[in-house]
């Protein structure tokens, strides 16, 4: 299992944006298909909302990947 953290640059990131940004999905269309086909879990539950707003503390699981959302570091 590959675990990583993703630092948010704002209050949230859409689910398909995260999948694309991390390289788990090659394109936005691919990310959308992964969500539609039930391959993605958010906080342990299957997520079918492509644009689900992910916030600090959320845990996203796709195959062997687990990504923990963390708040942006304050300057």
LUMVEX-594364 format. One line per field, with one value per residue: residue number from 1; residue in one letter; y, z, x of N, C-alpha, C, O in turn. Coordinates in pm, 1 decimal. Layout:
BEGIN
nr: c(NUM;...)
rest: c(a;...)
n.north: c(Y;...)
n.up: c(Z;...)
n.east: c(X;...)
ca.north: c(Y;...)
ca.up: c(Z;...)
ca.east: c(X;...)
c.north: c(Y;...)
c.up: c(Z;...)
c.east: c(X;...)
o.north: c(Y;...)
o.up: c(Z;...)
o.east: c(X;...)
***
This chain:
BEGIN
nr: c(1;2;3;4;5;6;7;8;9;10;11;12;13;14;15;16;17;18;19;20;21;22;23;24;25;26;27;28;29;30;31;32;33;34;35;36;37;38;39;40;41;42;43;44;45;46;47;48;49;50;51;52;53;54;55;56;57;58;59;60;61;62;63;64;65;66;67;68;69;70;71;72;73;74;75)
rest: c(x;x;x;x;x;x;x;x;x;x;x;x;x;x;x;x;x;x;x;x;x;x;x;x;x;x;x;x;x;x;x;x;x;x;x;x;x;x;x;x;x;x;x;x;x;x;x;x;x;x;x;x;x;x;x;x;x;x;x;x;x;x;x;x;x;x;x;x;x;x;x;x;x;x;x)
n.north: c(-118.2;221.3;511.0;852.9;1209.1;1492.8;1825.1;2078.4;2365.3;2545.4;2572.8;2336.0;2057.6;1936.2;1595.9;1460.5;1631.8;1591.7;1323.3;1347.2;1538.2;1403.4;1203.3;956.6;922.2;955.5;1155.0;1406.7;1294.1;1021.8;1014.0;1076.1;848.8;652.0;722.1;702.5;429.7;326.0;289.2;444.9;546.5;752.7;842.6;577.4;502.9;418.8;650.3;841.2;1090.9;1297.9;1553.0;1583.2;1768.3;1768.1;1791.3;1905.8;1637.6;1441.0;1111.9;945.5;662.2;456.0;174.4;59.7;292.4;539.3;845.7;1115.1;1406.3;1718.4;2028.5;2344.5;2471.2;2735.2;3055.1)
n.up: c(0.0;-81.5;84.3;121.1;179.3;106.3;59.7;96.5;-101.9;-79.0;76.1;-7.1;-245.2;-551.8;-591.3;-842.4;-929.3;-741.9;-797.1;-1054.0;-1016.2;-844.2;-1006.6;-1010.3;-1177.7;-1528.2;-1679.7;-1655.3;-1745.1;-1715.8;-1438.3;-1367.6;-1466.9;-1298.8;-1055.1;-1116.4;-1167.1;-917.4;-793.6;-606.4;-270.3;-5.1;309.3;385.3;259.7;-42.0;-299.3;-517.0;-619.4;-842.9;-815.1;-545.4;-258.0;-114.9;201.5;463.9;663.4;540.7;399.6;123.3;-77.2;-329.9;-506.8;-447.5;-328.0;-71.3;37.2;246.3;330.8;406.4;588.8;448.7;509.1;731.0;663.1)
n.east: c(84.4;52.5;108.0;35.3;57.1;-142.7;-110.3;-336.1;-402.1;-596.9;-922.1;-1040.5;-1027.0;-1151.3;-1257.4;-1194.8;-998.1;-794.2;-724.5;-623.3;-416.5;-238.9;-152.6;-268.4;-479.9;-469.6;-591.3;-853.3;-1090.9;-1037.5;-1015.5;-1278.5;-1410.1;-1303.5;-1418.7;-1696.9;-1712.4;-1688.9;-1441.2;-1318.7;-1275.8;-1384.1;-1299.8;-1343.9;-1581.2;-1753.1;-1730.3;-1925.1;-1951.1;-1812.8;-1707.0;-1671.4;-1601.8;-1299.4;-1157.4;-933.7;-823.4;-975.0;-968.0;-857.0;-897.2;-771.9;-739.3;-416.5;-339.7;-342.6;-447.0;-397.7;-561.2;-428.1;-421.3;-323.5;1.8;51.9;177.9)
ca.north: c(0.0;346.4;615.8;984.1;1322.5;1596.0;1953.7;2162.7;2503.7;2624.4;2499.0;2204.5;2023.2;1837.6;1459.4;1429.7;1713.9;1523.0;1203.3;1393.3;1606.8;1306.1;1109.1;829.2;921.8;1022.8;1272.2;1431.4;1193.6;895.6;1029.3;1065.6;708.2;578.2;752.9;645.8;283.6;285.9;251.6;543.0;558.2;869.5;811.0;438.7;476.5;437.9;786.3;849.7;1231.7;1330.7;1680.8;1585.0;1861.4;1704.8;1889.6;1854.9;1525.8;1336.4;1003.8;895.1;533.5;408.4;62.4;50.8;427.3;606.5;984.4;1191.5;1549.0;1799.7;2172.3;2418.0;2528.8;2880.0;3127.5)
ca.up: c(0.0;-92.6;160.9;103.9;224.7;5.4;125.5;26.2;-126.4;-41.5;171.5;-59.2;-383.2;-601.9;-596.2;-969.0;-934.6;-663.1;-868.1;-1166.5;-965.5;-784.9;-1108.3;-1002.1;-1304.1;-1632.9;-1726.1;-1581.9;-1789.4;-1650.6;-1297.0;-1360.5;-1487.5;-1178.2;-954.4;-1163.4;-1157.7;-776.5;-753.7;-512.1;-140.0;75.6;450.3;396.8;189.8;-186.4;-336.3;-655.9;-658.9;-908.4;-765.7;-398.8;-201.7;-16.2;296.9;556.8;745.1;456.8;358.1;-6.8;-110.6;-467.0;-527.0;-347.3;-282.0;32.2;42.8;356.5;301.6;519.3;568.5;400.8;614.1;739.8;651.4)
ca.east: c(0.0;126.4;42.1;94.8;-21.9;-162.5;-132.8;-431.9;-361.2;-714.8;-1005.4;-1077.8;-995.0;-1248.0;-1205.1;-1127.8;-877.5;-692.2;-679.8;-542.5;-297.2;-146.6;-107.3;-341.0;-553.5;-392.6;-665.8;-976.8;-1188.3;-1000.9;-1051.7;-1423.9;-1446.7;-1267.5;-1520.4;-1823.0;-1706.2;-1683.6;-1305.4;-1264.9;-1340.7;-1349.8;-1326.2;-1388.7;-1708.0;-1748.3;-1772.7;-1968.6;-1955.2;-1686.0;-1655.5;-1676.2;-1504.9;-1213.6;-1106.4;-832.8;-870.4;-1033.9;-879.6;-900.9;-836.4;-791.5;-646.9;-310.5;-306.1;-419.7;-402.4;-455.3;-567.3;-383.8;-439.3;-206.9;85.7;32.9;305.6)
c.north: c(124.8;453.8;747.2;1090.1;1421.7;1724.5;2040.3;2304.0;2599.1;2538.3;2357.5;2184.5;1922.9;1699.6;1429.2;1512.2;1650.0;1403.2;1239.8;1453.9;1509.3;1203.8;973.0;811.3;1003.3;1152.2;1293.3;1331.6;1058.7;899.7;1013.3;923.1;625.4;598.5;686.5;494.1;233.9;244.4;338.2;544.1;685.3;838.7;673.0;404.3;504.1;575.0;792.0;993.8;1271.0;1456.6;1696.1;1676.4;1791.4;1811.9;1823.5;1747.0;1413.6;1235.8;942.5;766.6;493.8;296.2;54.0;186.1;473.8;745.9;1055.0;1339.3;1625.4;1948.0;2235.8;2474.3;2679.5;2949.4;3229.2)
c.up: c(0.0;-19.6;137.7;159.9;110.3;77.4;39.0;11.0;-92.8;55.0;125.6;-198.2;-428.2;-615.5;-727.7;-986.7;-857.8;-738.9;-985.2;-1118.3;-909.0;-885.6;-1100.7;-1127.7;-1405.4;-1679.7;-1637.1;-1618.2;-1724.7;-1503.5;-1278.6;-1376.5;-1362.1;-1068.8;-992.0;-1147.1;-1014.4;-727.2;-641.9;-382.9;-72.4;218.1;466.5;323.6;40.7;-221.2;-484.4;-705.2;-715.5;-850.4;-614.9;-346.5;-90.5;70.8;387.5;646.1;664.9;414.9;230.7;-37.9;-252.4;-488.8;-413.3;-288.0;-171.7;46.9;155.8;321.6;425.4;486.0;522.2;519.5;614.1;740.6;762.4)
c.east: c(89.1;47.6;113.3;1.9;-32.1;-196.1;-224.0;-376.5;-475.3;-796.8;-1039.4;-1018.8;-1100.3;-1181.6;-1133.3;-1001.3;-763.4;-636.4;-588.9;-410.6;-193.1;-94.5;-173.9;-424.4;-474.4;-459.1;-787.8;-1085.1;-1164.5;-1040.3;-1202.0;-1472.5;-1417.5;-1372.7;-1652.5;-1827.1;-1688.3;-1546.5;-1248.3;-1346.5;-1291.8;-1394.2;-1391.3;-1517.6;-1691.2;-1805.3;-1805.5;-1980.8;-1819.2;-1623.6;-1669.0;-1566.6;-1426.7;-1150.7;-1003.0;-894.5;-933.3;-926.8;-935.9;-825.7;-874.0;-690.4;-545.8;-272.8;-399.6;-361.3;-475.7;-447.0;-523.2;-400.0;-310.3;-130.6;66.2;168.7;320.7)
o.north: c(131.8;484.4;753.0;1065.0;1433.0;1733.4;2070.9;2355.6;2719.6;2440.9;2269.3;2277.7;1833.2;1689.9;1377.2;1467.6;1653.2;1383.9;1171.6;1424.0;1530.9;1126.7;882.9;700.1;1107.9;1248.0;1208.6;1289.1;990.0;801.8;945.9;880.8;539.3;504.3;620.8;436.9;113.7;171.5;308.3;542.9;721.0;812.2;654.0;288.7;599.5;610.9;752.7;1016.6;1276.3;1465.9;1807.5;1663.6;1759.7;1910.9;1701.4;1764.0;1301.6;1270.9;893.4;762.2;497.1;320.3;42.7;193.2;450.7;762.2;1055.4;1390.9;1601.7;1987.6;2187.3;2519.2;2742.9;2907.3;3299.2)
o.up: c(72.7;-56.4;134.8;184.8;27.8;147.3;-76.1;101.8;-79.6;109.7;207.8;-260.7;-351.8;-647.7;-725.5;-1052.2;-902.4;-744.3;-1011.8;-1173.7;-924.6;-854.9;-1177.2;-1178.6;-1372.0;-1715.2;-1554.2;-1532.3;-1684.1;-1449.8;-1186.2;-1307.9;-1323.9;-999.2;-908.2;-1117.1;-991.7;-628.6;-588.6;-385.6;-81.0;243.6;548.9;324.7;1.3;-177.8;-568.1;-820.7;-641.8;-837.9;-563.1;-386.4;14.9;20.7;387.6;697.8;714.7;397.3;229.4;-26.1;-290.8;-489.3;-296.7;-205.3;-177.3;66.6;161.5;287.6;535.4;369.6;552.5;617.7;508.6;809.6;768.6)
o.east: c(188.2;-65.8;236.3;-116.0;58.6;-297.0;-192.7;-311.4;-453.8;-745.1;-1064.3;-968.3;-1135.9;-1063.2;-1021.7;-907.1;-648.7;-515.0;-489.9;-304.8;-72.9;-3.6;-139.3;-438.7;-418.7;-390.5;-821.1;-1162.3;-1258.2;-1091.9;-1247.6;-1565.6;-1496.8;-1410.6;-1714.1;-1931.9;-1674.2;-1536.1;-1141.4;-1469.5;-1174.3;-1511.7;-1480.7;-1559.8;-1624.2;-1914.8;-1724.2;-2017.0;-1720.7;-1501.5;-1677.0;-1450.8;-1481.9;-1097.4;-987.2;-1004.9;-944.6;-810.2;-1048.7;-703.2;-990.9;-569.7;-583.7;-181.9;-520.4;-240.9;-598.7;-340.6;-573.2;-393.1;-201.3;-189.8;64.5;261.5;421.7)
***
